[in-house]
Amino acid sequence: KHEEYYAQFPDWYWKYGLHDAIILSACEWELEPDWKEKHPKRNCLEILLDSKNALLETNIKRISLYNYRITGMKMNATDPIALEAFRDVYWLGDSIEQLEDGKYLLEIECTDSHSNLMYLSVMFEIPEIERQ
């Protein structure tokens, strides 16, 4: 049953979880698209991680989400926050969903040093994961 569960996730995904990884920073980049490519990269949300103390996935350094749109950023489920708040916070868990148009929706739950829960929702087209 575990194999069936894990098989539903994309190959690039950290299917065993990043619980207790530290988000070092989250940055947004505007890119100059290469219009000759089939899927030109227009922008990027880059999440830098220290995952050496994560529960299971301890080799992920960077998550780059291209052609993204942030759909939600909140603290304690209601208060809006800025992307800069996702710095030196602990990754608690996440969910991934592939949408009908082929894009993905990633929802991340974190906590800061004051036990405030933080939520980041991102829709994106192209993922790149850098592993150690």
N, C-alpha and C positions, 0 to 999 in steps of 0.2 A: 504493500500500500504506500509506503514512503516513496518508492521509485515512481509510482504513478503521480503522486503529489508534486514531486520535484520536476518531473518531465513537463509539466504545464508551463514552466517559466522559460523565458528566452535564454539562449545560451550565454549571453553576456551578463545576465543578472546574477547578483550575489544571493543565490537561492537559499543559502543556509543562514543568512542574516548577518547584520552589522551591529547587533546590540553591543553597546558600550564602546563603539568606535567614537573618536572625537572628531567633530567637524572643526577643522582649523580655520577655514574661511569658505565663503560662498561669494563668487564674483560673477558679474555679468559682462559679456563682451559683445560688441557689434562687429561683424565681420564683413569683408568685401567678398560678396558671393562670386564663385567661379561658375558663370552661367553655362559653361560647356559641360559641367557635371550633370548627371541625371537628377541628383538631389543636392542642389547648391546649399552650402551652410551659410545662413544669414546672421545668426547670433548664437551665443553659447552661454550656458550657465555652468560654471566650473565649481565643483565642490571638492576641496582638498581635505583629505582624511588622514588621521593617525589611527590605523586599525590594528596596531600590534596587540592591543589589549581587548580587542573585540572578542565576543564569546566564541564565534566560529570562523568567520571570514576575516582572517588576519593579514591578508596580502593586498588589500585595495588601497591605493594612494590617491587616486583622482577619479572623479566621475564627471564627464563632460556631456552635457545634454544640449544638442544642437537643434536649432529652429524651435526654440522653446517659448512658452508663455507661462508665467506664474499665474496660477488660478486662485491662490490663497496663501496668506502668511498671517498667522495669528499666535497670540500667547494666551494660555489658559482657555483655549477654544473660542474666545470672543474678541479679545483686544487686538486690533491690527498692529503689526510690527514691521520694521524695515528688514531688508535682507541682511544688513550689517549685524543684526541680532544673532544670526546663525554663525557665531564665531566662538570657539572654545566651548561648545556644547556637546552633550552626549547623545548619540543616536540611540533611540530606544527601539524603534521598529519602523516598518514601512509596508506599503502594499503597492503592487504594480498591476495595471490593467491595460490590455491592448484594446484600443477603441476601434469602432467599425471602419474608420477612415485610415487605419494603419498606424496612427499615432499612439503614443503611450501616455498614461496618466500615472505619475508617481506621487504618492503621498507619504511624507516622512514625519515621524513624531520624535521630538527631541526633548531634553530637559537641560536647564542651565544649573548653575551652582546653587541657586536658591530654590530648586525644585519646581520652577515654573515650567509647565508643559508648553512646548512650542510646536507649531504645525506648519509645514511647507508643502504646498501642492503645485506640481509642475506638469504641464502637458508638453510633449516634445516629440520630434521625429527620429532623430539619429543619436544613439548613445555611443560613447567611447569610454571604456573603462581601462584605467592604467593600473596594472597589478605589479607588485614587487617581484 
